[in-house]
Amino acid sequence: MRHKTYVTFGQGHVHRVNGKTFDCDSVAVIESEGPREGRDKAFELFGDKFFTTYSEEFWDESKLEWFPRGLINVEG
């Protein structure tokens, strides 16, 4: 089963990956084999320019009230 990692961004963090824009108003969703791989992929894609990552077991959908652009899958 694939693991989901949720990545949030600070005010000055804007990235364009796979034709999608990620910023402080969105949450990137990375699918991987596990939490460590998801966090590693976040660093690969965004460098150190993101706020934090949440493993899927710690993500709470109520946090979306702070991200008006919602969840955006990094792949596909």
BALOBA-1460 file (C-alpha; in Angstrom, 3 decimals):
// residues 76
<rec num="1" residu="m" x="0.000" y="0.000" z="0.000"/>
<rec num="2" residu="r" x="1.271" y="3.465" z="-0.869"/>
<rec num="3" residu="h" x="1.997" y="5.955" z="1.895"/>
<rec num="4" residu="k" x="0.998" y="9.635" z="1.638"/>
<rec num="5" residu="t" x="3.151" y="12.491" z="2.872"/>
<rec num="6" residu="y" x="1.610" y="15.968" z="3.141"/>
<rec num="7" residu="v" x="3.922" y="18.961" z="2.640"/>
<rec num="8" residu="t" x="3.104" y="22.529" z="3.691"/>
<rec num="9" residu="f" x="4.935" y="25.702" z="2.671"/>
<rec num="10" residu="g" x="5.856" y="29.045" z="4.216"/>
<rec num="11" residu="q" x="4.958" y="32.487" z="2.821"/>
<rec num="12" residu="g" x="8.069" y="32.785" z="0.641"/>
<rec num="13" residu="h" x="8.068" y="29.204" z="-0.614"/>
<rec num="14" residu="v" x="6.778" y="28.894" z="-4.181"/>
<rec num="15" residu="h" x="7.638" y="25.923" z="-6.384"/>
<rec num="16" residu="r" x="6.670" y="24.755" z="-9.852"/>
<rec num="17" residu="v" x="6.851" y="20.954" z="-10.132"/>
<rec num="18" residu="n" x="5.353" y="18.809" z="-12.899"/>
<rec num="19" residu="g" x="3.461" y="21.842" z="-14.224"/>
<rec num="20" residu="k" x="1.841" y="22.532" z="-10.842"/>
<rec num="21" residu="t" x="2.414" y="25.467" z="-8.495"/>
<rec num="22" residu="f" x="2.856" y="24.795" z="-4.785"/>
<rec num="23" residu="d" x="2.766" y="27.636" z="-2.256"/>
<rec num="24" residu="c" x="1.578" y="28.606" z="1.235"/>
<rec num="25" residu="d" x="-2.062" y="28.214" z="0.139"/>
<rec num="26" residu="s" x="-1.692" y="24.580" z="-0.935"/>
<rec num="27" residu="v" x="-0.608" y="21.228" z="0.440"/>
<rec num="28" residu="a" x="1.543" y="18.937" z="-1.705"/>
<rec num="29" residu="v" x="0.720" y="15.234" z="-1.521"/>
<rec num="30" residu="i" x="3.572" y="12.805" z="-2.185"/>
<rec num="31" residu="e" x="2.938" y="9.075" z="-2.547"/>
<rec num="32" residu="s" x="5.823" y="6.798" z="-1.593"/>
<rec num="33" residu="e" x="6.712" y="3.494" z="0.024"/>
<rec num="34" residu="g" x="6.786" y="4.972" z="3.539"/>
<rec num="35" residu="p" x="7.195" y="8.112" z="5.674"/>
<rec num="36" residu="r" x="10.980" y="8.322" z="5.291"/>
<rec num="37" residu="e" x="10.789" y="8.022" z="1.502"/>
<rec num="38" residu="g" x="8.055" y="10.679" z="1.389"/>
<rec num="39" residu="r" x="10.139" y="13.146" z="3.394"/>
<rec num="40" residu="d" x="13.214" y="12.388" z="1.275"/>
<rec num="41" residu="k" x="11.150" y="13.053" z="-1.867"/>
<rec num="42" residu="a" x="9.988" y="16.397" z="-0.403"/>
<rec num="43" residu="f" x="13.638" y="17.471" z="-0.010"/>
<rec num="44" residu="e" x="14.400" y="16.223" z="-3.535"/>
<rec num="45" residu="l" x="11.528" y="18.232" z="-5.046"/>
<rec num="46" residu="f" x="11.522" y="21.367" z="-2.875"/>
<rec num="47" residu="g" x="15.012" y="21.542" z="-1.353"/>
<rec num="48" residu="d" x="14.761" y="22.982" z="2.142"/>
<rec num="49" residu="k" x="12.121" y="25.526" z="1.068"/>
<rec num="50" residu="f" x="9.022" y="24.068" z="2.694"/>
<rec num="51" residu="f" x="7.532" y="24.412" z="6.156"/>
<rec num="52" residu="t" x="6.964" y="20.845" z="7.302"/>
<rec num="53" residu="t" x="5.838" y="17.359" z="6.324"/>
<rec num="54" residu="y" x="3.094" y="15.263" z="7.860"/>
<rec num="55" residu="s" x="2.974" y="11.511" z="7.609"/>
<rec num="56" residu="e" x="-0.539" y="10.397" z="6.660"/>
<rec num="57" residu="e" x="-1.249" y="9.051" z="10.150"/>
<rec num="58" residu="f" x="-0.676" y="12.562" z="11.564"/>
<rec num="59" residu="w" x="-2.508" y="14.543" z="8.867"/>
<rec num="60" residu="d" x="-5.873" y="15.972" z="9.902"/>
<rec num="61" residu="e" x="-8.271" y="17.124" z="7.171"/>
<rec num="62" residu="s" x="-9.387" y="20.023" z="9.394"/>
<rec num="63" residu="k" x="-6.003" y="21.664" z="8.652"/>
<rec num="64" residu="l" x="-7.284" y="22.348" z="5.126"/>
<rec num="65" residu="e" x="-9.139" y="25.413" z="6.373"/>
<rec num="66" residu="w" x="-5.728" y="27.149" z="6.314"/>
<rec num="67" residu="f" x="-4.940" y="26.066" z="2.731"/>
<rec num="68" residu="p" x="-7.553" y="27.526" z="0.344"/>
<rec num="69" residu="r" x="-6.027" y="25.865" z="-2.746"/>
<rec num="70" residu="g" x="-6.335" y="22.468" z="-1.061"/>
<rec num="71" residu="l" x="-4.466" y="19.253" z="-1.676"/>
<rec num="72" residu="i" x="-2.405" y="18.935" z="-4.867"/>
<rec num="73" residu="n" x="-0.854" y="15.613" z="-5.885"/>
<rec num="74" residu="v" x="2.766" y="16.068" z="-6.918"/>
<rec num="75" residu="e" x="2.532" y="13.249" z="-9.467"/>
<rec num="76" residu="g" x="-0.314" y="12.893" z="-11.918"/>
